[in-house]
Amino acid sequence: MTTLPIVKALNSGLRKAMEDDPRVVLLGLDIGKLGGVFRVTDGLQKDFGQNRVIDTPLAESGIIGTAVGLAMRGFRPVCEIQFDGFVYPAFDQIVSQVAKLHSRTSGNVKMPITIRVPYGGGIGAIEHHSESPEAYFAHTAGLRVVSCSNAADANLMIRQAIASDDPVLFFEPKRRYWEKSEANESASLDSFPLHKARTIVEGSDATVVAYGPLVTTALAAAKIAAAEGTSIEVIDLRSISPLDLDTVEASVRKTGRLIVTHEASVFMGIGAEIAARISERCFYHLQSPVLRVGGFAIPYPPAKLEEHFLPDPDRILDAVDRAIAA
């Protein structure tokens, strides 16, 4: 086991995937000589060459369109969308082509494309640099959508995504890039399923489900609650589509309460789907309504206001208190 920040774990995972499979190629703006704006691809062009780590023009639709052609020719392209808000010019390619070609060709054409998207707020950036667009893609059949929250999952999940024959939207919590944790860089691809949630803190009074950047926030809330005598079970969802509802259901049957938290707006967000599904599955086990804690239904605010926009431990704990008091 090695202690790594998420950014280094991703770099290591990409390197391993490229070493293991010569069909893996990387595409993106400034990912080569610069190593990416967050340095996720640092050193890879030097070691693998410009034909496998390709600096592209500033044209996200072109990046994804090129990846579609590469995938048709047997390559396994990994695309970087430099910031979350820049994915929208590529939306048509992703939704109309990447997600559909396997079905459209009756399974004869595979789209083993991984699309890396640094996402979320907390870095004091301007608009289009702090968004959480994961629900758009989770709603689209034909796409897998995942988000890591720690170095171990970053390393393993990026390798699993690249190995998948289906297209994967890989959301990376940019404000957590430099948080360190243990990672086993040699873990086998089948050591833990890509689409399985992980219970990271056991508890008995309420279940808190989070993914990506808010897993750290949920853990902080659970620590505060424990000091006050409340036992919170924390689940890292890891996969947004498909959802591992079995793990969430098992927890809710034990605790009787569920709070779902994410940075994106709660309106028609991932939390709404989880709340509906768990209400169907666990109606007679719930002691209170499923509650959601997320961003507000507004465009992402200026940097000086983002602390008021982003869910923090206090907002999660407020929801826990309301669930217990119901």
C-alpha positions in Angstrom: 0.0 0.0 0.0 1.2 3.5 -0.9 -0.1 6.8 0.4 -1.0 9.0 -2.6 -3.1 12.0 -3.4 -6.0 11.3 -5.8 -4.2 13.1 -8.7 -1.2 10.8 -8.4 -3.3 7.7 -8.0 -5.1 8.6 -11.3 -1.8 9.2 -13.0 -0.6 5.8 -11.8 -3.8 4.1 -13.0 -3.5 5.7 -16.4 0.1 4.7 -16.7 -0.7 1.1 -15.7 -3.5 0.9 -18.3 -1.3 2.2 -21.0 1.5 -0.2 -20.1 -0.9 -3.2 -20.1 -2.7 -2.4 -23.4 -1.2 -0.6 -26.4 -4.7 0.3 -27.6 -5.1 2.8 -24.8 -4.7 6.4 -26.0 -5.2 9.7 -24.2 -6.8 12.8 -25.8 -7.4 16.2 -24.4 -6.5 19.9 -24.2 -3.0 20.4 -22.7 -2.7 16.9 -21.4 0.6 16.2 -23.1 3.5 18.5 -22.7 1.8 20.4 -19.8 0.5 17.2 -18.2 -3.0 18.6 -17.8 -4.1 21.7 -15.8 -4.4 19.5 -12.7 -1.3 17.4 -13.7 -3.2 14.2 -13.8 -1.4 13.2 -17.0 2.0 14.6 -16.0 4.9 12.7 -17.6 2.8 10.4 -19.7 3.5 12.0 -23.1 7.2 11.9 -22.3 7.1 8.2 -21.6 4.5 7.0 -24.2 4.9 9.5 -27.0 2.7 12.0 -28.8 0.8 9.3 -30.7 -0.6 7.9 -27.5 -0.9 11.1 -25.4 -2.4 13.5 -27.8 -2.7 17.3 -27.3 -5.9 18.3 -29.0 -7.4 21.7 -30.0 -9.9 23.4 -27.7 -12.9 21.6 -29.2 -14.6 19.1 -26.9 -17.0 17.9 -29.6 -13.9 17.2 -31.8 -12.2 15.3 -28.9 -15.2 13.0 -28.4 -15.8 12.6 -32.2 -12.2 11.6 -32.7 -12.6 9.1 -29.8 -15.6 7.6 -31.5 -13.6 7.0 -34.6 -10.7 5.5 -32.6 -13.0 3.2 -30.8 -14.5 2.0 -34.0 -10.9 1.1 -35.1 -10.3 -0.9 -32.0 -8.6 1.6 -29.7 -9.6 2.4 -26.2 -9.5 6.2 -26.0 -9.5 8.1 -22.7 -10.7 11.7 -23.1 -10.1 14.5 -20.7 -12.7 17.3 -20.5 -10.6 20.0 -18.8 -13.4 21.3 -16.6 -16.9 20.1 -15.9 -18.6 23.1 -17.6 -16.7 22.4 -20.8 -18.5 19.1 -21.4 -21.5 20.7 -22.9 -20.0 21.3 -26.4 -19.4 17.5 -26.4 -22.9 16.6 -25.2 -24.3 15.9 -28.6 -21.5 13.5 -29.4 -21.8 11.7 -26.1 -25.6 11.4 -26.0 -26.2 10.9 -29.7 -23.2 8.8 -30.7 -21.2 7.4 -27.8 -24.3 6.2 -25.9 -26.1 4.8 -28.9 -23.7 3.1 -31.3 -23.5 -0.2 -29.5 -27.3 -0.5 -29.5 -27.7 1.0 -33.0 -25.4 -1.6 -34.5 -27.0 -4.6 -32.6 -23.9 -5.0 -30.5 -21.4 -5.1 -33.5 -19.7 -1.9 -32.6 -18.4 -1.3 -29.1 -17.6 2.1 -27.6 -14.8 1.5 -25.0 -14.4 5.2 -24.3 -13.5 6.7 -21.0 -14.4 10.4 -20.5 -12.7 12.0 -17.6 -14.4 15.0 -16.1 -12.9 17.0 -13.2 -16.1 18.3 -11.5 -17.5 20.1 -8.5 -16.8 23.3 -6.6 -14.6 24.4 -3.8 -11.6 25.7 -5.8 -12.7 29.4 -6.0 -13.1 29.3 -9.8 -15.2 31.3 -12.2 -18.3 29.9 -13.9 -18.1 26.7 -16.0 -15.4 25.5 -13.7 -17.3 24.3 -10.7 -20.4 22.4 -12.0 -21.8 19.0 -11.3 -23.4 17.7 -14.5 -23.5 14.0 -13.6 -27.3 13.7 -13.7 -27.5 14.6 -17.4 -25.4 11.5 -18.2 -26.9 9.2 -15.6 -30.2 9.8 -17.3 -28.8 8.7 -20.7 -29.1 5.0 -21.4 -25.9 3.4 -22.7 -23.5 5.3 -20.5 -21.9 4.2 -17.3 -21.3 7.0 -14.8 -18.9 6.7 -11.8 -17.1 9.0 -9.3 -14.2 8.2 -7.1 -13.6 9.8 -3.7 -10.2 8.5 -2.6 -6.9 7.4 -4.0 -7.5 3.7 -3.8 -10.7 4.0 -5.8 -9.2 6.5 -8.2 -6.5 4.1 -9.2 -8.7 1.0 -9.4 -11.7 2.6 -11.0 -9.9 4.4 -13.8 -8.3 1.1 -14.8 -11.7 -0.7 -14.6 -13.3 2.1 -16.7 -10.7 1.9 -19.4 -11.1 -1.9 -19.5 -14.8 -1.7 -19.9 -16.3 -2.2 -23.4 -19.0 0.3 -22.5 -18.5 4.1 -22.5 -17.8 5.4 -19.0 -18.2 9.0 -17.7 -15.5 9.2 -15.0 -16.2 12.2 -12.7 -13.2 13.3 -10.6 -13.7 15.5 -7.5 -11.2 18.2 -8.3 -11.2 19.9 -4.9 -10.1 16.5 -3.4 -7.3 15.9 -5.9 -4.5 16.5 -3.4 -6.1 14.7 -0.4 -4.0 11.7 0.5 -5.0 8.1 1.3 -3.7 4.6 0.9 -3.9 3.0 -2.5 -2.9 -0.4 -3.7 -1.6 0.3 -7.2 -1.3 -3.3 -8.0 -4.9 -4.3 -7.0 -6.4 -6.6 -9.6 -9.3 -5.3 -11.7 -11.7 -7.7 -10.0 -10.7 -6.8 -6.5 -13.8 -4.7 -6.0 -16.6 -4.2 -8.6 -16.7 -0.9 -10.4 -20.4 -0.4 -9.8 -20.7 -1.5 -6.2 -21.2 1.0 -3.3 -18.9 0.8 -0.3 -20.0 1.2 3.3 -17.1 3.1 4.9 -18.5 3.8 8.4 -20.9 1.5 10.2 -23.8 3.1 12.1 -27.3 2.5 13.5 -29.2 5.7 13.7 -29.2 7.0 10.1 -27.7 6.3 6.7 -25.9 9.0 4.8 -25.2 8.3 1.1 -22.6 10.4 -0.8 -20.3 10.2 -3.7 -17.3 12.0 -5.1 -16.3 15.2 -3.2 -19.0 14.9 -0.6 -17.8 11.6 0.8 -15.2 13.5 2.8 -17.9 15.9 4.0 -20.2 13.0 5.0 -17.3 11.5 7.0 -16.7 14.7 8.8 -20.4 14.9 9.7 -20.4 11.3 11.0 -17.4 12.1 13.2 -19.1 15.1 14.7 -22.3 13.1 15.2 -20.5 10.3 16.9 -19.1 12.8 19.5 -22.6 13.9 20.2 -23.9 10.3 20.6 -25.5 9.8 17.1 -24.4 6.8 15.0 -24.3 7.5 11.3 -23.6 4.9 8.6 -21.8 6.4 5.6 -22.0 4.9 2.2 -19.8 5.9 -0.7 -22.0 5.3 -3.7 -19.0 5.2 -6.2 -21.3 4.4 -9.1 -24.0 6.8 -10.2 -25.3 4.7 -13.1 -25.9 1.9 -12.6 -26.8 2.4 -8.9 -26.0 -0.2 -6.3 -29.4 0.1 -4.5 -28.9 -3.3 -2.7 -26.2 -1.9 -0.5 -28.2 1.2 0.3 -31.4 -0.8 1.0 -29.6 -3.1 3.4 -28.3 -0.1 5.4 -31.7 1.6 5.4 -33.4 -1.6 6.6 -31.0 -1.4 9.6 -31.1 2.4 10.4 -34.6 3.3 9.2 -33.5 6.7 7.9 -31.7 7.9 4.8 -30.1 11.2 3.8 -28.6 11.6 0.4 -26.1 14.4 -0.3 -24.4 15.7 -3.5 -23.1 19.0 -4.7 -25.5 19.2 -7.7 -29.0 20.7 -7.2 -31.4 18.4 -5.4 -34.0 19.2 -8.0 -34.2 16.2 -10.3 -30.8 15.1 -9.1 -29.3 11.7 -8.3 -30.7 12.0 -4.7 -34.2 12.2 -6.1 -33.8 8.9 -7.9 -32.3 7.2 -4.8 -35.1 8.6 -2.6 -37.8 7.3 -4.9 -36.2 3.8 -5.3 -35.5 3.4 -1.6 -39.0 4.6 -0.7 -40.4 1.9 -3.0 -38.1 -0.8 -1.6 -38.1 0.1 2.1 -41.4 1.8 2.7 -42.3 -0.2 5.8 -38.7 0.1 7.2 -38.4 3.9 7.0 -39.0 5.8 10.2 -38.9 9.2 8.4 -39.0 10.5 4.9 -35.8 10.2 2.8 -34.1 13.6 2.9 -31.8 15.2 0.4 -28.9 17.7 1.0 -27.4 19.4 -2.1 -26.8 22.5 -4.1 -29.5 25.1 -4.6 -31.4 25.3 -7.9 -29.4 28.3 -9.1 -26.4 28.7 -11.5 -23.2 28.0 -9.6 -22.4 31.2 -7.6 -19.4 33.5 -7.6 -16.4 32.1 -5.7 -16.9 34.2 -2.7 -20.4 32.7 -2.2 -19.6 29.0 -2.9 -19.2 28.1 0.8 -22.8 29.0 1.2 -23.8 26.9 -1.8 -21.9 23.7 -1.1 -23.3 21.3 1.4 -21.2 21.2 4.6 -21.3 18.9 7.7 -23.7 21.3 9.4 -26.3 20.9 6.6 -25.9 17.2 6.6 -26.3 17.0 10.4 -29.3 19.2 10.3 -31.0 16.7 7.9 -29.9 13.8 10.2 -31.5 15.6 13.2 -34.7 16.2 11.3 -34.9 12.6 10.2 -34.4 11.3 13.8 -36.9 13.8 15.2 -39.6 12.9 12.6 
